[in-house]
Amino acid sequence: MTATHPDGSTTTSDDAVDEALSRLAGLEDQPLRAHVGVFEAVHGALQDRLADTEG
């Protein structure tokens, strides 16, 4: 479940997921070359969180 805050950001009520997704904030202001590293880090963090929930 997500909730939208007045500033337009959203939360999933899962701190680990919210922290990972927060890394995407401001990405549009970064050079395109930096995007890959950010996406990989977010993907890895989300995979880790999913693995935690699976057992």
N, CA, C and O of each residue as an XYZ file, in Angstrom:
220
protein
N       0.840     -1.171      0.000
C       0.000      0.000      0.000
C       0.886      1.234      0.000
O       1.890      1.268      0.712
N       0.544      2.232     -0.769
C       1.312      3.468     -0.792
C       0.438      4.623     -0.357
O      -0.783      4.594     -0.512
N       1.079      5.636      0.187
C       0.391      6.864      0.573
C       1.152      8.028     -0.037
O       2.383      8.011     -0.072
N       0.447      9.025     -0.510
C       1.085     10.185     -1.109
C       1.154     11.317     -0.090
O       0.152     11.658      0.538
N       2.323     11.888      0.066
C       2.543     12.997      0.979
C       2.269     14.307      0.255
O       2.244     14.342     -0.976
N       2.063     15.383      1.005
C       1.799     16.683      0.377
C       2.881     17.130     -0.601
O       2.593     17.855     -1.553
N       4.128     16.703     -0.374
C       5.210     17.103     -1.283
C       5.270     16.250     -2.544
O       6.148     16.440     -3.385
N       4.327     15.301     -2.676
C       4.269     14.469     -3.868
C       5.004     13.152     -3.732
O       4.881     12.284     -4.596
N       5.774     12.986     -2.652
C       6.483     11.731     -2.459
C       5.509     10.665     -1.972
O       4.413     10.968     -1.501
N       5.928      9.432     -2.093
C       5.090      8.327     -1.648
C       5.852      7.480     -0.654
O       7.080      7.534     -0.589
N       5.130      6.709      0.108
C       5.727      5.787      1.056
C       5.036      4.441      0.917
O       3.851      4.365      0.591
N       5.782      3.397      1.166
C       5.229      2.047      1.076
C       4.943      1.475      2.452
O       4.402      0.374      2.563
N       5.296      2.201      3.499
C       5.198      1.741      4.881
C       6.222      0.652      5.188
O       6.119     -0.025      6.211
N       7.198      0.481      4.319
C       8.312     -0.441      4.546
C       9.585      0.399      4.464
O       9.956      0.875      3.391
N      10.244      0.575      5.598
C      11.397      1.475      5.652
C      12.497      1.115      4.658
O      13.086      2.004      4.044
N      12.779     -0.171      4.493
C      13.842     -0.599      3.581
C      13.495     -0.263      2.137
O      14.349      0.188      1.373
N      12.242     -0.484      1.770
C      11.800     -0.169      0.405
C      11.795      1.344      0.195
O      12.259      1.837     -0.833
N      11.268      2.073      1.173
C      11.231      3.533      1.047
C      12.637      4.121      0.923
O      12.862      5.044      0.141
N      13.584      3.578      1.702
C      14.958      4.059      1.626
C      15.557      3.788      0.244
O      16.228      4.647     -0.329
N      15.312      2.597     -0.280
C      15.826      2.258     -1.609
C      15.234      3.181     -2.666
O      15.954      3.700     -3.518
N      13.926      3.383     -2.609
C      13.264      4.216     -3.615
C      13.653      5.683     -3.487
O      13.620      6.425     -4.469
N      14.022      6.101     -2.282
C      14.415      7.498     -2.097
C      15.683      7.832     -2.878
O      15.943      8.997     -3.180
N      16.467      6.814     -3.202
C      17.685      7.034     -3.996
C      17.366      7.524     -5.414
O      18.232      8.065     -6.103
N      16.122      7.330     -5.836
C      15.722      7.774     -7.170
C      15.405      9.265     -7.208
O      15.357      9.863     -8.283
N      15.189      9.865     -6.044
C      14.868     11.288     -5.974
C      16.026     12.107     -6.532
O      17.178     11.899     -6.151
N      15.730     13.012     -7.408
C      16.737     13.881     -7.980
C      17.556     13.247     -9.080
O      18.491     13.864     -9.591
N      17.223     12.033     -9.451
C      17.996     11.336    -10.472
C      17.996     12.089    -11.796
O      18.978     12.059    -12.537
N      16.890     12.762    -12.087
C      16.804     13.491    -13.358
C      17.836     14.612    -13.449
O      18.145     15.078    -14.547
N      18.374     15.050    -12.310
C      19.387     16.104    -12.300
C      20.805     15.552    -12.417
O      21.763     16.316    -12.530
N      20.939     14.234    -12.389
C      22.248     13.597    -12.466
C      22.572     13.253    -13.921
O      21.668     13.078    -14.738
N      23.857     13.159    -14.239
C      24.240     12.759    -15.594
C      23.706     11.359    -15.896
O      23.624     10.513    -15.006
N      23.351     11.128    -17.131
C      22.800      9.848    -17.541
C      23.719      8.695    -17.151
O      23.248      7.618    -16.785
N      24.996      8.914    -17.226
C      25.969      7.886    -16.887
C      25.807      7.410    -15.437
O      26.093      6.252    -15.136
N      25.359      8.279    -14.552
C      25.191      7.934    -13.135
C      23.934      7.107    -12.890
O      23.834      6.437    -11.863
N      22.988      7.140    -13.798
C      21.712      6.451    -13.614
C      21.886      4.944    -13.443
O      21.218      4.332    -12.609
N      22.767      4.353    -14.219
C      22.942      2.898    -14.164
C      23.319      2.453    -12.756
O      22.742      1.499    -12.233
N      24.266      3.121    -12.150
C      24.692      2.761    -10.807
C      23.581      2.902     -9.781
O      23.436      2.069     -8.886
N      22.802      3.962     -9.919
C      21.683      4.179     -8.994
C      20.642      3.082     -9.181
O      20.160      2.506     -8.206
N      20.294      2.792    -10.435
C      19.307      1.741    -10.697
C      19.779      0.392    -10.165
O      18.989     -0.362     -9.597
N      21.057      0.088    -10.345
C      21.592     -1.180     -9.850
C      21.524     -1.243     -8.328
O      21.185     -2.282     -7.762
N      21.844     -0.137     -7.669
C      21.803     -0.106     -6.204
C      20.374     -0.280     -5.693
O      20.137     -1.030     -4.746
N      19.432      0.408     -6.314
C      18.025      0.290     -5.913
C      17.529     -1.128     -6.163
O      16.865     -1.719     -5.311
N      17.850     -1.667     -7.325
C      17.422     -3.021     -7.650
C      17.975     -4.021     -6.644
O      17.255     -4.908     -6.184
N      19.250     -3.882     -6.302
C      19.866     -4.774     -5.334
C      19.216     -4.661     -3.959
O      18.971     -5.672     -3.300
N      18.939     -3.444     -3.531
C      18.302     -3.249     -2.231
C      16.900     -3.852     -2.208
O      16.498     -4.453     -1.211
N      16.162     -3.694     -3.293
C      14.814     -4.270     -3.351
C      14.866     -5.794     -3.403
O      14.021     -6.461     -2.806
N      15.841     -6.346     -4.106
C      16.002     -7.801     -4.123
C      16.325     -8.328     -2.726
O      15.792     -9.354     -2.303
N      17.201     -7.619     -2.013
C      17.548     -8.023     -0.652
C      16.318     -8.002      0.253
O      16.113     -8.915      1.052
N      15.515     -6.974      0.125
C      14.311     -6.863      0.957
C      13.332     -7.988      0.627
O      12.718     -8.565      1.524
N      13.192     -8.293     -0.648
C      12.302     -9.385     -1.049
C      12.809    -10.712     -0.492
O      12.017    -11.529     -0.024
N      14.094    -10.929     -0.537
C      14.666    -12.158      0.005
C      14.408    -12.246      1.508
O      14.163    -13.331      2.034
N      14.462    -11.111      2.195
C      14.183    -11.095      3.636
C      12.756    -11.533      3.935
O      12.504    -12.205      4.935
N      11.830    -11.154      3.073
C      10.427    -11.494      3.319
C      10.122    -12.944      2.976
O       9.152    -13.518      3.472
N      10.956    -13.531      2.123
C      10.717    -14.910      1.691
C      11.290    -15.933      2.653
O      10.987    -17.122      2.554
N      12.095    -15.490      3.558
C      12.549    -16.476      4.521
C      13.933    -16.329      4.916
O      14.429    -17.109      5.729
